[in-house]
Amino acid sequence: MATATLRSDSAHSAAPPRHTGRQFAGVGVHVLAIAVLAVLVGVLYQATFVSLAQLWNTNPRYPFGFFVPVLSLAVAAATWRRRGPPLSCDVATTDVRSGLLVMFVGLLAHVGAIFIGQVPLDVASLVLVVRGALRIVGGRPTLQVYGAAALLPLYMIPVSLDSLTPVVAWLQSFTARGAAALLDLAGVPVFADGSILQLSDFTMIVTSASSGIRELEGVLAVSLAVALISGRGRRFCTVLVALSVPLAAGVNIVRLTAAGVAFEWRGRAAAEQVLISFDGWVIVAVAAVLVLVTAVLLSSLTTLIPGKRMKSQ
Amino acid sequence: MKTLLRILLVAAILGGACYGQRALIAHVQASLLPPSHQIAPSPSALPKSLGAWRGEDETLGAAPTAAVGSLKRNYFHSATGEVATVYVTYSPAGAEPSGSREAAVAMARGTADSAVPSKFDIGPDAIAAQTCFVAGENKRWLFRWSFALPTLHEPQFDPVQTAYRRLRITPPHVTIEVFVPENYPTDPDAAREFVRLVDAAMRPIIGYDARPAGRRSAGLTLVSN
């Protein structure tokens, strides 16, 4: 008779596997060792973090910057809880050599960044240094399970996606239609024409800036982090990350709908106030809520299809 | 290798990198002083007679930020009476190259006939950005081009500091702007000829080793000693 077992990397498995090899000392020593290394990395990249903070403060297009290091730490903590600390007794000499090489390249990039003053290069060097250090202290298995957490800081670099014209055009149309549908549901009379939303005495135009393209990078980071923290495997991760595009538009759908409802109930000034104040941390919070709700719904959906998550022995 | 040794190895690399970084930054930032003997060209040396054009100096209003040694001169064509206004601005090393306030205001407020200024080849190596501003029936052309001046070799700096200076300090710049109103259809062509005359007259003043700055980003311009 065929029996079924849950996938070994599933969050639902009874005992989450830890990477092979004898573990190093107690939890306290793990925490101390990782804390010392983290502080040293922090001191080494102190100026980079200051530059990034200035960049995020002065760039209204990227309110997610401050959130990315927190997401990265959260993914690392979830990985620790699920797969054990990033230290191992069994590390091959080749892993140590590879780690040293990667750290060396990262430090070289850091020196280059000091000379040319390019923050993105410095962030890339940070990722390389952390990945090299992980390989030295934990070997290849540690790098495989913690690698994603070490790559997330790349999202700290604001990237302009405004030039992706087809995506922007689709997002504009999607956002306008989504907001019109929600306003209809809320009983607000609205007429949608392309990227224009016409309320009785108030017009909202979905420009490229308010299409969701500027939130896309941040929503991608949040989706990836939530998927990794959930530990539900690659398929779940891929679907959730792919949903980032409509979710980025969803942030602006919420904004336009809120403005439309405010106009209906409180008038033009209230609607304009909603449009103005819907910025920075509000965008991050709405994006996080949308991603979390989507992840929970997606998780429930995959639980309802058990055949996909089991395999015959 | 024992786990503790590997942790100590990583800690030693990171600690050494922190120390090295601190020393490197202190070393290179000591070189971030203004050049001690940069020779600023004198814009007023621009000849007052350029072909059929005769120049009259005008007092410059508020000086552009971080720019020194500015010149404003009106040139009158002896035959047609056409007027061209020339601004020459010198920006020292470390300052962002800036032009005249009038050009900045024109670019900020004026209605240009094109969002992107078109290019005008002055000579074999210099390109001016030309923009036509329209206000009602009036048209006015602005030609703007600049040169990065070579920074002088300063022996007190070692190769590391010199490399840092070259990468981080914007070299001194001379920016030239010419405003010409368009009253007749032939005026733009006459203006372009005048721009060539101004460029030719400025070359000996700023030095033939100055490099036209329109082709590369000023922030990353490398200038040979």
Contacts between the chains, C-beta under 8 A, distances in Angstrom:
chain1	res1	chain2	res2	distance
A	24	B	3	4.3
A	25	B	3	7.8
A	33	B	7	5.0
A	36	B	7	7.9
A	36	B	11	6.0
A	37	B	7	7.2
A	37	B	10	5.9
A	37	B	11	6.2
A	37	B	14	6.6
A	40	B	11	6.2
A	40	B	14	3.7
A	40	B	15	5.9
A	40	B	18	6.4
A	41	B	14	6.3
A	43	B	18	5.0
A	44	B	14	6.0
A	44	B	17	5.4
A	44	B	18	5.1
A	44	B	21	6.4
A	47	B	25	7.9
A	87	B	3	6.1
A	87	B	7	7.3
A	88	B	3	7.2
A	89	B	2	8.0
A	89	B	3	5.3
A	91	B	1	7.1
A	91	B	3	7.6
A	91	B	6	6.5
A	93	B	1	7.1
A	96	B	1	6.1
A	96	B	6	6.5
A	96	B	9	7.8
A	100	B	13	7.8
A	103	B	10	7.7
A	103	B	13	6.0
A	107	B	13	7.8
A	107	B	17	5.4
A	110	B	17	7.4
A	110	B	21	7.3
A	111	B	21	8.0
A	111	B	24	7.1
A	114	B	21	7.2
A	114	B	24	6.7
A	114	B	25	6.7
A	114	B	28	7.6
A	115	B	28	7.8
A	115	B	163	6.7
A	115	B	164	5.9
A	115	B	167	5.3
A	115	B	168	7.4
A	116	B	167	5.4
A	116	B	168	7.9
A	116	B	220	7.7
A	117	B	167	7.6
A	117	B	168	6.2
A	129	B	14	7.7
A	133	B	10	4.8
A	133	B	14	7.4
A	136	B	6	5.3
A	136	B	9	6.5
A	136	B	10	5.3
A	137	B	3	7.3
A	137	B	6	5.4
A	137	B	7	5.7
A	137	B	10	5.9
